[in-house]
């Protein structure tokens, strides 16, 4: 955003803008959403809209950041108590199921995720988010495998998270039956990638 709202009225206006943007995205997708439509639906002038969001990418970025924060919190909470590989496999499987359900329930989130692929800055933001999520997974792996080098665990965790993102994109692009089968296959692959407990 061009400026961060400090006053309550400004914060409320930002929420109204984002809510209207979500409505438009849900109806027709982000590709066809125009800033003039967001301004009109929000009941503000286009000039006022630009004070908060200089372009459509800024709206997409803000929405993506919010969704990412929710997902990162889920991952952190889900992996917080992991101490063994068995616990990690169970917790990770539950997280993947939860992640998939979120995407099924939130068509706006799916659209935003797709829109991020068309913008270099948004793709870089997504990679940074994957690294944050991978760091959470690497920390859990280190607790379960204290003898492994953290650098190795971080590399493996980043691959697991990036493959997970690819799986989700594919799964939500298919019918739900095939999508769930893809998610289950990914969970098996990810589970096997976690080294067996060394005792």
C-alpha positions as CSV (number, residue, x, y, z in Angstrom):
1,X,0.0,0.0,0.0
2,X,1.1,3.6,-0.6
3,X,0.4,4.6,3.0
4,X,-0.5,2.7,6.1
5,X,-3.8,3.9,7.6
6,X,-3.4,5.1,11.2
7,X,-6.9,6.4,12.0
8,X,-9.8,4.2,12.6
9,X,-11.8,5.6,9.8
10,X,-9.0,5.0,7.3
11,X,-8.6,1.4,8.6
12,X,-12.3,0.8,8.1
13,X,-12.0,2.2,4.6
14,X,-9.2,-0.2,3.8
15,X,-11.3,-3.1,5.0
16,X,-14.2,-1.9,2.9
17,X,-12.0,-1.7,-0.2
18,X,-10.6,-5.2,0.4
19,X,-14.0,-6.6,1.1
20,X,-15.3,-5.2,-2.2
21,X,-12.2,-6.4,-4.1
22,X,-12.9,-9.9,-2.7
23,X,-16.5,-9.7,-3.9
24,X,-15.4,-8.8,-7.4
25,X,-12.7,-11.4,-7.5
26,X,-15.2,-14.1,-6.4
27,X,-17.7,-13.0,-9.1
28,X,-15.3,-12.7,-12.1
29,X,-11.7,-13.2,-11.1
30,X,-8.9,-10.8,-10.5
31,X,-7.9,-10.7,-14.2
32,X,-11.0,-8.7,-15.1
33,X,-11.3,-6.7,-11.9
34,X,-10.7,-3.0,-12.5
35,X,-9.7,-0.3,-10.0
36,X,-12.7,1.8,-11.1
37,X,-15.0,-1.0,-10.2
38,X,-13.4,-1.4,-6.7
39,X,-13.8,2.3,-6.1
40,X,-17.4,2.4,-7.2
41,X,-18.4,-0.7,-5.2
42,X,-16.5,0.8,-2.2
43,X,-18.4,4.1,-2.5
44,X,-15.2,6.2,-2.8
45,X,-13.5,8.1,-5.6
46,X,-10.8,6.6,-7.7
47,X,-8.4,9.1,-6.3
48,X,-9.2,8.0,-2.7
49,X,-8.7,4.4,-3.7
50,X,-5.2,5.2,-5.1
51,X,-4.3,6.8,-1.8
52,X,-4.5,3.3,-0.3
53,X,-3.7,1.0,-3.2
54,X,-1.7,2.4,-6.1
55,X,-2.7,-0.4,-8.4
56,X,-4.5,-3.8,-8.6
57,X,-1.3,-5.7,-7.7
58,X,-1.2,-3.8,-4.3
59,X,-4.7,-5.1,-3.5
60,X,-3.7,-8.6,-4.5
61,X,-0.5,-8.4,-2.4
62,X,-2.4,-7.2,0.7
63,X,-5.0,-10.0,0.4
64,X,-2.2,-12.6,-0.2
65,X,-0.3,-11.3,2.8
66,X,-3.4,-11.8,5.0
67,X,-4.0,-15.4,3.7
68,X,-0.3,-16.2,4.0
69,X,-0.3,-15.0,7.7
70,X,-3.3,-17.3,8.4
71,X,-1.5,-20.3,6.8
72,X,1.8,-19.6,8.5
73,X,0.1,-19.5,11.9
74,X,-1.6,-22.8,11.1
75,X,1.8,-24.3,10.2
76,X,3.5,-22.9,13.3
77,X,0.7,-24.2,15.6
78,X,0.5,-27.6,13.9
79,X,4.2,-28.3,14.1
80,X,4.9,-26.6,17.5
81,X,4.8,-29.8,19.6
82,X,6.5,-32.2,17.2
83,X,9.4,-34.1,18.7
84,X,9.6,-37.3,16.6
85,X,9.4,-38.2,13.0
86,X,6.2,-40.1,13.7
87,X,4.7,-37.0,15.2
88,X,6.0,-34.9,12.3
89,X,4.4,-37.2,9.7
90,X,1.0,-37.1,11.5
91,X,1.1,-33.3,12.1
92,X,2.2,-32.6,8.5
93,X,-0.5,-34.8,7.0
94,X,-3.1,-33.0,9.1
95,X,-1.8,-29.6,8.0
96,X,-1.9,-30.6,4.3
97,X,-5.5,-31.7,4.7
98,X,-6.4,-28.4,6.4
99,X,-4.6,-26.4,3.7
100,X,-6.5,-28.1,1.0
101,X,-9.8,-27.6,2.7
102,X,-9.0,-23.9,3.0
103,X,-8.4,-23.6,-0.7
104,X,-11.6,-25.5,-1.5
105,X,-13.6,-23.2,0.7
106,X,-11.9,-20.0,-0.5
107,X,-12.2,-19.4,-4.3
108,X,-10.8,-15.9,-3.8
109,X,-7.7,-17.4,-2.3
110,X,-7.3,-19.7,-5.2
111,X,-7.6,-16.8,-7.7
112,X,-5.2,-14.6,-5.8
113,X,-2.7,-17.5,-5.7
114,X,-2.9,-17.7,-9.5
115,X,-2.7,-14.0,-10.0
116,X,0.6,-13.9,-8.1
117,X,2.2,-16.0,-10.8
118,X,1.8,-13.3,-13.4
119,X,3.6,-10.6,-11.4
120,X,7.4,-10.8,-10.6
121,X,7.2,-9.0,-7.3
122,X,4.3,-11.1,-6.2
123,X,6.2,-14.3,-7.2
124,X,9.2,-13.1,-5.1
125,X,6.8,-12.6,-2.2
126,X,5.5,-16.1,-2.6
127,X,9.0,-17.5,-2.6
128,X,9.8,-15.6,0.6
129,X,6.7,-17.0,2.2
130,X,7.7,-20.5,1.2
131,X,11.0,-19.9,2.9
132,X,9.3,-18.9,6.1
133,X,7.1,-21.9,6.1
134,X,10.1,-24.1,5.2
135,X,11.9,-22.7,8.2
136,X,9.1,-23.8,10.5
137,X,9.2,-27.3,9.0
138,X,13.0,-27.4,9.3
139,X,12.8,-26.5,13.0
140,X,10.4,-29.4,13.5
141,X,12.7,-31.7,11.6
142,X,15.7,-30.7,13.7
143,X,13.8,-31.5,16.9
144,X,13.0,-34.9,15.4
145,X,16.4,-35.4,13.9
146,X,18.9,-33.5,16.2
147,X,21.9,-35.1,14.5
148,X,21.1,-33.7,11.1
149,X,22.7,-30.5,9.8
150,X,20.3,-27.6,9.8
151,X,21.3,-26.5,6.3
152,X,20.4,-29.9,4.9
153,X,17.1,-29.8,6.7
154,X,16.3,-26.3,5.4
155,X,16.9,-27.4,1.8
156,X,14.7,-30.4,2.1
157,X,12.0,-28.5,3.9
158,X,12.0,-25.8,1.2
159,X,11.5,-28.5,-1.5
160,X,8.7,-30.2,0.5
161,X,6.9,-26.8,0.9
162,X,7.4,-25.8,-2.8
163,X,6.2,-29.2,-4.0
164,X,3.2,-28.8,-1.7
165,X,2.3,-25.5,-3.3
166,X,2.5,-27.1,-6.7
167,X,0.3,-30.0,-5.5
168,X,-2.3,-27.6,-4.2
169,X,-2.4,-25.6,-7.5
170,X,-2.9,-28.9,-9.4
171,X,-5.4,-30.3,-6.9
172,X,-7.7,-27.3,-7.0
173,X,-7.5,-27.2,-10.8
174,X,-9.1,-30.7,-11.0
175,X,-12.3,-32.2,-9.8
176,X,-12.4,-32.8,-6.1
177,X,-12.1,-36.6,-6.4
178,X,-8.9,-36.3,-8.4
179,X,-7.7,-33.4,-6.3
180,X,-8.0,-35.4,-3.0
181,X,-6.1,-38.3,-4.6
182,X,-3.3,-35.9,-5.6
183,X,-3.2,-34.5,-2.1
184,X,-3.0,-38.0,-0.6
185,X,-0.2,-38.9,-3.0
186,X,1.7,-35.8,-2.0
187,X,1.3,-36.6,1.7
188,X,2.8,-40.1,1.1
189,X,5.7,-38.7,-0.9
190,X,6.4,-36.0,1.8
191,X,6.1,-38.6,4.6
192,X,8.7,-40.8,2.9
193,X,11.0,-37.8,2.5
194,X,11.3,-37.5,6.2
195,X,14.1,-39.7,7.4
196,X,13.2,-42.7,9.6
197,X,13.9,-42.2,13.3
198,X,17.4,-43.2,14.2
199,X,16.4,-44.1,17.8
